[in-house]
Amino acid sequence: MRNEPQKVIDEGQKFIEKYRAHSAEAYYLVGNANRLTGKDEIALKMYKNSLKESKQNVSGKLIYSLAELYAETDSLPEALSVIDRGKKSDSLSLLKGKILMELEDFDEAIKSLEPVSKKRDSLGAAAKLHMGEIKEIQGDTSSALNLFKKAESEGNFGELRDKARAKKEILENFGQALNKKGKVCC
């Protein structure tokens, strides 16, 4: 069923009607299926229904999916509100940092990203990359370069590593160009 989102949507609706006690998980799965088919408004409705039905046992996956969908639809304050309802996790902290970065609340973004940046995995590398982007925006090219180097060296994380490498090389080339003109950078 993983490759048949419409079938998941149809079966999920039947399941919800038949087994109300397990509707939270069914709403979540139907929301995911709608997202796969590009029906974000319906997915949002399903995630909200799942959240409502979850009562006390709110899944971290649900909180993340709902917050991510809000962020993708430029409903950033709503995304932050949902994140604050969830249990603290590295993936939620990373998402929160990215959203705060988009809102240009750089100090709070750094606070959210910093604990995750201590990890030596893809989440840690992503946190370092975003922190580097913030430092670059703030004009601290030396710190940005250092963070991009760390993000790149954390292992092979595909697109993330390539982006960190590209940003690092741009700053290094920029620094070399400035040094040639007699100015000091980085």
Secondary structure, DSSP 8 states (H G I E B T S, - for coil): -TT-HHHHHHHHHHHHHH-GGGHHHHHHHHHHHHHHTT-HHHHHHHHHHHHHHHTT---HHHHHHHHHHHHHTT-HHHHHHHHHHS---HHHHHHHHHHHHHTT-HHHHHHHHHHHHTSSSHHHHHHHHHHHHHHHHTT-HHHHHHHHHHHHHT---THHHHHHHHHHHHHHHHHHHHHHTT----
